[in-house]
Amino acid sequence: MDLRTMTQSLVTLAEDNMAFFLSQGPGETARRLSSVFAGVREQALGLEPTLDHLLGVAHLFDLDAETPANGYRSLVHTARCCLGHLLHKSRYVASNRRSIFFRASHNLAELEAYLAALTQLRALAYYAQRLLATNQPGALFFDGDEGLTTDFLREYITLHKGCFYGRCLGFQFTPAIRPFLQTLSIGLVSFGEHYKRNETGLGVAASSLFTSGRFAIDPELRGAEFERITQNLDVQFWKAFWNITEMEVLSSLAKIVSTTVRVSRLLSLPPKAFEMPLSTDPKLSVTISPPLAHTGPGPVLVRLISYELREGQDSEELSSLMKSEGPRSLDLRPRPPQAPRSPSLIIHIHGGGFVAQTSKSHEPYLKTWAQELGVPILSIDYSLAPEAPFPRALEECFYAYCWALKHCTLLGSTGERICLAGDSAGGNLCFTVSLRAAAYGVRVPDGIMAAYPATMLQSTASPSRLLSLMDPLLPLSVLCKCVSAYAGGEIEDLSDSDQKALGVMGLVQRDTALLLRDLRLSASSWLNSFLELRHKYHPKSVPMAESMRRSVSEAALAQPEDPRGTDPLKSLTLHDLNLRGSTGTSDTSELSLSAETLGPSTPSDVNFLLGPEGAQDEVEARDELNSKKRGHGISASFPEGFHPRRSSQGATRMPLYSSPIAKNPFMSPLLAPDSMLQSLPPVHIVACALDPILDDSVMFARRLRNLGKSVTLRVVEDLPHGFLSLASLCQETRQAAALCVERIRLILSPPGPAPPRPV
């Protein structure tokens, strides 16, 4: 169904349902259903011409005709998904509204949630239209007046996001992955409740298990809490949450269900300088020094994975580098004969936003690669930000890359073909390691496979990055905090010195006591959260805050029809919310609400990426002056009468001006000069159509294509960022992971006499 037909069908159904519920008398439920269908009609009619305009020019930003993908297309697709959900729900209501089994409150909640999402998507469409008018022809990233970028990002960050994390969570992705996203969001908000209570991962995870019930049964509460966490908690929280997969219990479970390999060893490379021959003249050499940035010389950890035991992998020299990972299990399998060395070697760099995870988290799909490709894999465990910001990770990855080239026989390979592979932040490091190898004059890899890589770490807007408003895995504030940490903007919190003084045994004893305490308290809280559902609403005995926490409960529906009286904020119609504007009481902002005021609001005083704290007042004064000089702000791109929902979580502390270091080509390879990019080997990129950093892949591939370099770009549909770690979740993720394996196989296969034209 094309966009115009879908919109017309939705408008027709909305008008029919609106007329029906208007005829049902003065009841509160009927009034709200009529109001929500009026809102659907208004937003759909307002959104359709903007989407049609974006779709009409989207082809100008594709890599080529065979690869129709960019942020404009993704935004239109996401809006169509939301319209499709509303169309389906409207048809259901029209068919069942007279039935005695029609659940009015449930359907009202669904409709209000998707109406809120559609309202925010309309705002994103207007932002994309503004980018289209402001950017250079064919450019997806804004490159111009820094003040205009500041205004844009400051306005954008104030938008309400909780509606995308409640009932609408993951509506744009394939249905098979939505249960996982829902489980992830429940775990995230439960984990956030117990964060910073001086517990380690085990205590937080166990406590969170008992408090997750209320978030599972109240989507609006979950969405509001998800928004609060993503905006307010620091990068250390995300480190802790993403590293849950590193816990022994979960990693042991993953090891059971993953492919069995003969070799999976953690190695520690000593920080010793060595010589590498130059690629242009092997008689000459260059010295490769150990990593030095920030923390001085130190060992680099790598993990060797091989499906078969190959020659050299059980040598004494390699065994001397092994690092213990706890008690070793007894291998009772008969010792097989050693397989000959593979002609190829894969050097892998894991993702994790530069701040989290290790090769252990990525081991399941790496074992599958080792089996399917029959090639040993060396995965690099680089030091993580904020403790080790740029360029420490790059130095360690480059050092490990050169060490692997020099000692490939120990790894079970002859080194005839070398492939660099990585995902997300690891894809970024694959490109920069290759650029550094070319700068040193040593051998560059025979090819790079980068899955959903980040190639632009500067704070600049693009159409795909607008999707970070609703992405449950890459929210905007999380992206910014990770990049800020990698650039050196986040300083390690050393205030908890008493925790370090406890030592390992002290931490175990303390966490055991806290765990027992929290099991008791959390079990009580978990039980009470379910018992609350059985209580009737009594205006005199239940505080107003309790009723406002519920979304579309029976208690809210039973309220007298008085939109300007004592109704909960969530029971107000779009018109009522517009009338309220910013006149709500001061208590409202402290509650976990999913429906925010729709009235116009002044952009809060926020920051986006990096900026010196001492210069805050100066920056604000400069912003105000620049805005006056421009004569109008980004809000002027909204038509008269349209006001998107604003966040009630307050200002988000994210510096708005990029650090100059983000423009370093070894940090943002998209900004590298042509002379540097000419040195890259063939590049194969696998990206996600709904990924906030899709435009990074498209623009990087276009630059390489314009330079005549060999590059392919494949874009998978309906999957989120990070699908490699979800490879065993559903058929769609398995197919996407298989595509990455296919790209690697193209690199490892000997080149034919006539290489095919890149597509």
C-alpha positions in Angstrom: 0.0 0.0 0.0 1.4 3.4 -1.0 1.7 6.2 1.5 -1.2 8.3 0.1 -3.6 5.3 0.1 -2.6 4.3 3.6 -3.1 7.9 4.9 -6.5 8.2 3.2 -7.7 4.8 4.6 -6.5 5.8 8.1 -8.2 9.2 7.9 -11.5 7.6 6.8 -11.4 5.1 9.6 -10.5 7.7 12.2 -13.4 9.9 11.1 -15.8 7.0 11.3 -14.6 5.9 14.7 -14.6 9.5 15.9 -18.2 10.0 14.9 -19.3 6.7 16.5 -17.8 7.5 19.9 -19.1 11.1 19.8 -22.6 9.6 19.6 -22.1 7.4 22.6 -22.9 10.1 25.2 -20.8 12.1 27.6 -18.8 9.2 29.1 -15.1 9.7 29.8 -13.9 6.7 27.8 -16.0 7.6 24.7 -14.7 11.2 24.9 -11.1 10.1 25.0 -11.6 7.6 22.2 -13.2 10.3 20.0 -10.4 12.7 20.9 -7.6 10.2 20.1 -9.1 9.5 16.7 -9.3 13.2 16.0 -5.7 13.4 16.9 -4.8 10.5 14.6 -6.6 12.2 11.7 -4.8 15.6 12.3 -1.3 14.1 12.6 -1.8 11.7 9.6 -2.9 14.5 7.3 -0.1 16.8 8.5 2.6 14.1 8.1 1.7 12.8 4.7 2.9 15.7 2.5 6.2 15.9 4.4 6.9 12.2 4.0 6.0 12.4 0.4 8.5 15.2 -0.1 11.3 13.3 1.7 10.6 10.1 -0.3 10.7 12.1 -3.5 14.3 13.2 -3.0 15.6 10.3 -1.0 17.1 8.6 -4.0 19.6 11.4 -4.4 21.4 10.2 -1.3 21.7 6.5 -2.1 25.1 4.9 -2.8 23.7 3.6 -6.1 20.5 2.4 -7.6 21.1 -1.1 -6.3 21.5 0.1 -2.7 18.4 2.3 -1.8 19.3 3.2 1.7 19.9 6.4 3.7 18.5 8.2 6.7 15.6 9.8 4.8 14.3 6.5 3.6 14.6 5.0 7.1 12.7 7.9 8.6 9.9 7.5 6.1 9.8 3.7 6.6 9.5 4.2 10.4 6.7 6.6 10.0 4.9 4.2 7.6 5.2 1.5 10.3 3.6 3.7 12.8 0.8 4.6 10.4 0.4 0.9 9.6 -0.1 0.1 13.3 -2.7 2.8 13.7 -4.5 1.6 10.6 -4.6 -1.9 11.9 -5.8 -0.8 15.3 -8.4 1.5 13.8 -9.8 -1.3 11.7 -10.0 -3.5 14.7 -11.9 -0.8 16.7 -14.3 -0.2 13.8 -15.1 -3.9 13.6 -15.4 -4.6 17.3 -16.6 -1.4 19.0 -20.2 -2.7 19.4 -19.1 -6.0 20.9 -19.6 -6.6 24.6 -16.1 -8.1 24.6 -14.5 -4.9 23.3 -11.9 -3.7 25.8 -12.2 0.0 25.6 -9.4 0.9 28.1 -6.9 -1.4 26.5 -7.5 -0.2 23.0 -7.5 3.4 24.2 -4.1 2.9 25.8 -2.7 1.4 22.5 -4.2 4.2 20.4 -2.9 7.0 22.7 0.6 5.4 22.7 0.8 5.3 18.9 -0.7 8.7 18.6 2.1 10.1 20.8 4.7 8.2 18.7 3.1 9.6 15.5 3.3 13.1 16.8 7.0 12.8 17.6 7.6 11.2 14.2 6.0 14.2 12.6 8.4 16.4 14.4 11.3 14.3 13.2 10.0 14.6 9.6 10.1 18.4 9.9 13.6 18.2 11.3 14.6 16.0 8.3 13.1 18.5 6.0 15.1 21.3 7.6 18.3 19.2 7.2 17.4 18.7 3.5 17.2 22.4 3.0 20.3 23.3 5.0 22.8 20.5 4.0 25.0 20.6 0.9 23.6 18.8 -2.1 24.0 15.0 -1.7 25.4 15.4 1.9 23.7 13.5 4.8 25.7 15.2 7.5 25.4 18.9 8.3 28.5 20.8 7.6 28.1 24.5 8.1 27.3 27.1 10.7 28.1 25.6 14.1 25.6 27.8 15.7 22.8 26.4 13.6 23.9 22.9 14.5 23.8 23.9 18.2 20.3 25.2 17.8 19.2 22.1 16.0 20.6 19.7 18.6 19.5 21.7 21.6 15.9 21.7 20.2 16.0 18.1 19.3 17.2 16.8 22.7 14.2 18.3 24.4 11.7 16.1 22.6 9.7 13.5 24.7 11.0 10.0 24.1 9.2 7.8 26.7 6.3 7.0 24.3 8.8 5.0 22.1 9.9 2.8 25.1 6.5 1.7 26.4 3.8 0.1 24.3 5.4 1.2 21.1 8.8 -0.3 21.9 10.5 -1.6 18.8 7.4 -1.2 16.5 9.7 -0.5 13.6 11.7 -3.7 13.9 10.8 -7.2 12.8 8.2 -8.8 15.1 10.5 -11.7 16.0 12.8 -9.3 17.8 10.3 -7.3 19.8 10.0 -9.7 22.8 13.8 -9.5 23.2 13.6 -5.7 23.2 10.8 -5.7 25.7 12.8 -8.0 28.0 15.8 -5.8 27.6 14.0 -2.6 28.5 12.4 -4.2 31.6 15.9 -5.4 32.6 17.4 -2.0 32.0 14.9 0.0 34.0 15.0 -2.5 36.9 18.8 -2.5 36.7 18.7 1.3 36.8 16.8 1.3 40.1 19.5 -0.5 41.9 22.5 1.2 40.2 24.9 3.2 42.4 24.0 1.4 45.6 27.6 0.1 46.0 26.7 -3.3 44.6 28.5 -5.3 41.9 26.9 -6.8 38.9 25.6 -9.9 40.7 23.8 -7.9 43.4 22.2 -5.5 41.0 21.1 -8.2 38.6 19.6 -10.3 41.4 17.8 -7.3 43.0 16.5 -6.2 39.6 14.9 -9.6 39.1 12.5 -9.0 41.9 11.5 -5.4 41.0 10.9 -6.0 37.3 7.3 -7.0 37.8 5.7 -3.6 37.9 7.7 -2.5 34.8 6.4 -5.6 32.9 2.7 -4.8 33.7 2.9 -1.0 33.2 4.3 0.0 29.8 3.9 3.7 30.4 5.8 3.6 33.7 8.5 1.6 31.9 8.8 4.1 29.1 9.1 7.1 31.5 11.7 5.3 33.5 13.6 4.3 30.4 13.7 7.9 29.3 14.9 9.1 32.7 17.7 6.5 32.8 18.9 7.2 29.2 19.0 11.0 29.8 20.4 11.2 33.3 22.7 8.2 34.1 26.4 8.4 33.3 28.6 6.3 31.1 29.6 4.1 34.0 26.0 2.9 34.2 26.1 1.8 30.6 29.4 0.1 31.2 27.9 -1.9 34.0 24.7 -2.8 32.2 26.4 -3.8 28.9 28.9 -5.9 30.8 26.3 -8.1 32.4 27.0 -10.5 29.5 30.5 -10.8 30.9 29.2 -12.3 34.2 30.3 -15.9 34.7 26.8 -17.2 34.9 25.7 -15.7 31.6 29.0 -16.4 29.8 28.9 -20.0 30.9 25.3 -20.3 29.6 26.4 -18.7 26.2 29.3 -21.2 26.1 26.9 -24.1 26.4 24.7 -23.1 23.5 27.4 -21.8 21.2 29.5 -23.8 18.8 32.2 -25.9 20.3 35.7 -25.1 19.3 39.1 -26.7 20.0 40.9 -23.5 20.8 39.6 -20.5 22.8 42.5 -19.0 24.7 43.1 -15.5 26.2 46.6 -14.3 25.5 48.6 -11.4 27.0 51.0 -9.8 24.6 54.0 -8.3 26.4 54.7 -4.6 25.8 57.9 -5.0 23.9 58.9 -3.1 20.8 59.6 -5.2 17.6 60.5 -4.6 14.0 58.1 -4.9 11.1 59.2 -4.9 7.4 58.0 -2.2 5.1 55.5 -3.3 2.5 57.2 -1.4 -0.2 60.7 -2.7 0.6 60.9 -5.7 3.0 64.6 -5.1 3.4 63.8 -2.0 5.4 61.9 -2.1 8.7 60.0 0.1 11.1 59.8 -0.2 14.9 56.4 -0.9 16.4 56.3 0.5 19.9 54.0 -0.8 22.6 50.9 1.3 23.5 51.8 4.3 25.6 48.9 6.8 25.7 47.4 7.8 29.0 48.5 4.7 31.1 52.0 4.0 29.8 53.3 0.6 28.5 51.1 -2.3 29.3 50.2 -5.7 27.9 47.5 -6.1 25.3 44.9 -8.9 25.7 43.8 -10.9 22.7 41.7 -14.1 22.3 42.6 -16.8 19.9 39.6 -18.9 18.6 40.0 -21.8 16.2 37.6 -24.5 15.3 40.4 -27.0 14.8 43.7 -27.3 16.6 46.3 -26.2 14.0 50.0 -26.3 13.8 51.7 -23.7 16.1 48.6 -23.2 18.4 50.0 -25.6 21.1 53.6 -24.4 20.9 55.4 -23.5 24.1 55.9 -19.9 22.9 52.2 -19.4 22.6 51.4 -21.2 25.8 53.8 -18.8 27.6 51.5 -16.0 26.6 48.3 -17.6 27.9 46.4 -15.7 30.6 44.3 -17.6 33.1 40.5 -17.1 33.1 39.7 -19.0 36.2 39.7 -22.7 36.9 40.3 -24.8 33.8 37.9 -27.5 32.9 39.1 -31.0 32.1 38.9 -31.8 28.4 38.2 -35.5 28.0 38.0 -35.4 24.2 40.6 -37.4 22.4 43.5 -35.2 21.2 43.1 -34.8 17.4 45.9 -34.6 15.0 47.0 -31.1 14.3 45.5 -29.5 11.2 47.9 -27.7 8.9 48.1 -23.9 9.2 45.4 -22.0 7.5 46.4 -19.7 4.6 44.1 -17.0 6.2 43.7 -15.1 9.4 40.9 -13.0 10.7 41.7 -10.2 13.1 38.6 -9.1 14.9 37.8 -5.9 16.9 34.7 -6.0 19.0 32.1 -3.3 19.5 30.6 -1.8 22.6 30.7 2.0 22.1 34.4 2.1 23.0 33.3 1.8 26.7 32.1 -1.8 27.3 32.4 -5.5 26.5 35.3 -7.7 25.6 35.9 -10.6 23.1 34.1 -12.8 25.7 30.7 -11.1 24.9 31.3 -11.7 21.1 32.7 -15.2 21.4 29.4 -17.0 20.4 29.3 -15.6 16.9 33.1 -15.7 16.5 33.0 -19.4 17.2 30.4 -19.8 14.4 32.7 -17.8 12.1 35.6 -20.1 13.0 33.6 -23.2 12.1 32.0 -21.8 8.9 35.1 -20.2 7.5 37.7 -22.7 8.8 40.1 -19.9 9.7 41.6 -19.0 13.1 40.4 -15.7 14.6 42.3 -13.3 16.8 39.9 -11.0 18.7 41.5 -7.9 20.4 40.5 -6.9 23.9 41.5 -3.2 23.8 41.3 -0.9 26.8 38.0 0.9 27.3 37.0 4.5 27.8 36.6 6.6 29.9 39.6 5.1 31.8 41.5 4.8 28.5 40.3 7.4 26.0 41.5 7.9 22.4 44.1 7.0 21.2 44.7 4.2 23.6 42.4 1.7 22.0 43.8 2.5 18.5 47.4 2.0 19.7 46.5 -1.3 21.3 44.6 -2.6 18.2 47.4 -1.5 15.9 50.1 -3.1 18.1 48.1 -6.4 18.3 47.5 -6.3 14.5 51.2 -5.9 13.8 52.1 -8.6 16.4 49.6 -11.0 14.6 51.2 -10.3 11.3 54.7 -11.1 12.7 53.6 -14.2 14.7 50.9 -15.6 12.5 52.5 -19.0 12.4 51.9 -19.2 16.2 48.2 -18.5 15.6 47.8 -21.4 13.1 48.0 -19.4 9.9 50.5 -18.7 7.2 49.2 -15.2 6.8 48.7 -15.2 3.1 45.3 -13.5 3.4 44.5 -11.1 6.3 41.0 -9.9 7.0 40.1 -7.2 9.5 36.6 -7.5 10.9 34.7 -5.5 13.5 31.2 -4.3 14.4 30.1 -0.8 15.5 33.0 0.8 17.4 35.1 -2.2 16.3 34.4 -1.2 12.7 35.7 2.3 13.3 38.9 0.8 14.7 39.3 -1.5 11.7 39.4 1.5 9.4 41.7 3.5 11.6 44.1 0.5 12.2 44.4 0.2 8.4 45.0 3.9 8.0 47.7 3.7 10.7 49.3 0.7 9.1 49.5 2.6 5.8 51.0 5.6 7.6 53.7 3.3 9.1 54.3 1.7 5.8 53.5 -1.8 7.0 51.2 -4.3 5.3 47.6 -3.3 5.3 45.0 -6.1 5.5 43.6 -7.7 2.3 40.2 -6.4 3.1 37.9 -5.1 5.8 34.5 -6.3 6.8 32.7 -3.7 9.0 29.3 -4.3 10.4 27.3 -1.1 11.2 30.5 0.9 11.8 30.7 4.4 13.3 32.7 6.6 11.0 31.7 10.1 12.2 32.2 10.8 15.9 31.8 14.5 15.5 28.5 16.1 16.9 26.6 16.7 13.7 23.1 16.0 12.7 22.0 13.6 10.0 18.6 12.1 9.1 19.4 8.6 10.4 20.6 10.0 13.7 17.1 11.4 14.2 16.2 7.7 14.7 18.1 7.8 18.0 15.1 9.5 19.5 13.3 6.1 19.5 16.1 3.5 19.3 16.1 1.3 22.4 19.7 0.2 21.8 21.3 3.5 20.7 19.5 6.4 22.3 20.9 9.8 21.5 22.2 10.6 25.0 23.9 7.2 25.2 25.6 7.7 21.9 26.9 11.1 23.1 28.1 9.8 26.4 30.1 7.0 24.7 31.7 9.3 22.2 32.4 11.9 24.9 34.1 9.2 27.0 36.2 8.0 24.0 37.2 11.6 23.3 38.3 12.1 26.9 35.3 14.2 28.0 34.2 11.7 30.7 36.6 11.5 33.7 36.7 8.3 35.7 34.9 8.6 39.0 37.4 7.9 41.7 35.2 9.0 44.6 34.4 5.5 45.7 37.8 4.9 47.2 36.3 2.9 50.1 35.1 0.2 47.6 38.7 -0.2 46.3 40.0 -0.4 49.8 37.7 -3.4 50.6 39.6 -5.7 48.2 38.1 -8.7 46.5 37.0 -10.6 49.7 35.6 -7.5 51.2 33.5 -6.9 48.2 32.2 -10.5 48.2 31.2 -10.2 51.9 29.6 -6.8 51.4 27.7 -7.9 48.3 26.5 -11.0 50.0 25.0 -9.0 52.9 23.5 -6.5 50.5 22.1 -9.2 48.3 20.3 -10.9 51.2 18.9 -7.6 52.3 17.8 -6.7 48.8 16.2 -10.1 48.2 14.0 -9.5 51.2 13.1 -5.9 50.3 12.8 -6.5 46.6 10.5 -9.5 47.1 8.3 -7.4 49.3 8.2 -4.7 46.7 7.5 -7.2 43.9 4.6 -8.6 45.8 3.2 -5.2 46.6 3.4 -4.1 43.0 0.9 -6.9 42.1 -1.3 -6.4 45.1 -1.7 -2.7 44.1 -3.6 -3.9 41.0 -6.4 -5.3 43.1 -7.1 -2.1 45.0 -10.0 0.2 44.0 -9.4 3.8 43.4 -10.7 6.1 46.2 -10.2 9.9 45.7 -9.9 10.6 49.4 -7.6 7.8 50.4 -5.3 7.5 47.4 -2.8 10.3 46.7 -3.1 12.0 43.3 0.5 10.9 42.5 -0.7 7.3 42.5 -3.4 7.8 39.9 -1.0 9.8 37.7 1.5 6.9 37.5 -1.1 4.7 35.8 -1.6 5.0 32.0 -5.1 4.3 31.1 -6.4 2.4 34.2 -9.9 1.8 35.1 -9.5 4.3 37.9 -8.6 7.0 35.4 -11.5 6.1 33.2 -13.9 6.4 36.2 -13.0 10.1 36.9 -15.7 12.7 36.3 -15.4 14.6 33.0 -13.5 17.7 34.0 -10.4 18.1 31.8 -9.3 21.2 33.8 -10.2 19.9 37.2 -8.4 17.1 39.0 -8.1 14.6 36.2 -4.7 12.9 35.8 -2.6 14.4 33.1 -2.8 11.2 31.1 -6.6 11.5 30.8 -6.5 14.8 29.0 -7.1 15.1 25.3 -4.7 16.7 22.8 -6.8 19.9 23.0 -6.8 19.9 26.8 -3.0 19.4 26.9 -2.5 22.3 24.5 -4.6 24.5 26.8 -2.5 23.5 29.7 0.7 24.2 28.0 3.3 24.9 30.6 0.9 25.8 33.3 1.1 22.5 35.2 2.1 22.4 38.8 5.6 22.0 39.9 5.0 18.5 41.2 4.2 17.2 37.7 7.8 17.2 36.5 8.8 14.9 39.4 6.4 12.1 38.5 7.1 9.3 36.0 4.6 10.3 33.3 4.5 9.1 29.7 2.2 11.8 28.4 4.0 15.2 28.3 2.5 18.6 27.7 2.1 19.4 24.1 2.3 23.1 24.5 5.2 25.1 23.2 8.3 25.1 25.4 11.6 26.8 25.5 14.5 24.5 24.7 16.1 23.5 27.9 19.7 24.4 28.7 21.4 21.3 27.4 24.7 20.3 25.9 25.4 17.7 23.2 28.9 16.3 23.1 32.1 18.0 24.4 32.7 21.3 25.9 34.7 22.9 28.8 32.5 23.4 31.8 34.1 26.7 32.7 33.0 28.1 29.4 29.3 27.3 29.9 28.1 30.9 30.4 30.2 32.1 27.5 28.8 29.4 25.2 25.3 30.2 26.2 25.8 33.9 25.6 27.3 33.1 22.2 24.4 30.8 21.3 21.9 33.5 22.2 23.7 36.1 20.1 24.0 33.8 17.1 20.3 32.9 17.3 19.4 36.5 17.2 21.6 37.1 14.2 20.0 34.2 12.4 16.6 35.7 13.1 14.8 32.4 13.7 15.5 29.1 15.4 15.0 25.5 14.3 11.4 25.6 15.8 10.4 27.8 12.8 10.5 24.7 10.7 7.2 23.5 12.5 4.0 24.7 10.9 1.8 26.9 12.9 -0.3 25.1 15.5 1.9 22.0 15.7 3.8 21.4 19.0 5.6 18.2 19.6 5.7 16.7 23.0 8.5 17.8 25.3 10.5 15.8 27.8 9.7 16.2 31.5 13.1 14.8 32.6 14.7 18.2 32.7 18.0 19.3 31.1 20.3 16.7 29.8 24.0 17.5 30.4 25.5 16.7 27.1 28.1 19.2 25.8 27.0 20.7 22.5 30.3 21.6 20.8 32.5 18.8 19.6 36.0 18.4 20.9 38.5 19.2 18.2 39.9 15.7 18.6 36.7 14.3 17.1 37.8 15.7 13.8 41.0 13.6 13.9 40.8 11.2 10.9 42.0 8.4 13.2 38.9 9.0 15.3 36.4 9.9 12.6 37.6 8.2 9.4 34.9 9.8 7.4 36.8 13.1 7.8 40.1 11.6 6.6 41.6 13.3 3.5 41.4 11.5 0.1 45.2 10.8 0.3 44.6 8.7 3.4 41.5 6.9 2.2 43.3 5.9 -1.0 45.5 3.6 1.2 42.5 1.5 2.4 42.1 -2.1 1.1 38.8 -3.4 -0.3 36.0 -2.6 2.1 32.8 -4.5 2.7 30.2 -2.8 4.9 27.0 -4.4 6.3 24.7 -1.8 7.8 21.1 -1.7 9.2 18.4 0.3 7.6 17.0 1.4 11.0 20.3 2.1 12.6 20.9 5.7 13.9 24.4 5.5 12.4 23.3 4.2 9.0 24.4 7.5 7.4 28.0 6.8 8.6 28.1 3.7 6.4 26.4 5.4 3.4 28.6 8.4 3.3 31.8 6.5 4.0 31.0 4.1 1.1 30.2 7.0 -1.2 33.6 8.6 -0.4 35.4 5.4 -1.2 33.4 4.9 -4.3 34.2 8.4 -5.5 37.9 7.7 -5.0 37.6 4.6 -7.2 38.2 2.2 -4.3 36.6 -1.2 -4.1 33.7 -1.0 -1.7 30.4 -2.8 -1.2 27.5 -1.8 1.0 24.7 -4.2 2.0 21.8 -2.9 4.1 19.7 -5.3 6.1 16.0 -4.4 6.8 14.0 -4.4 10.1 17.0 -5.2 12.4 18.5 -3.1 15.1 22.1 -2.0 15.7 24.2 -4.9 17.1 22.4 -7.8 15.3 25.6 -9.9 15.3 25.3 -10.4 19.1 21.7 -11.5 18.5 22.6 -13.9 15.7 20.8 -16.9 17.3 17.7 -15.0 18.2 15.6 -15.3 15.0 15.8 -16.2 11.4 16.3 -12.5 10.3 19.4 -12.1 12.5 20.9 -15.4 11.4 20.5 -14.3 7.8 22.2 -11.0 8.5 25.0 -12.7 10.4 25.4 -15.1 7.4 25.8 -12.0 5.1 28.8 -10.9 7.2 30.3 -14.3 6.8 29.8 -14.1 3.1 31.6 -10.7 2.9 34.5 -12.1 4.9 34.7 -15.1 2.6 35.0 -12.7 -0.4 38.1 -11.2 1.3 39.7 -14.5 2.1 39.2 -16.1 -1.3 42.0 -15.6 -3.7 41.3 -12.9 -6.2 40.1 -14.1 -9.6 41.5 -12.9 -12.9 38.6 -10.4 -13.4 37.2 -9.2 -10.1 33.5 -8.3 -10.3 32.3 -4.7 -10.3 31.5 -3.7 -6.7 27.9 -3.3 -5.9 
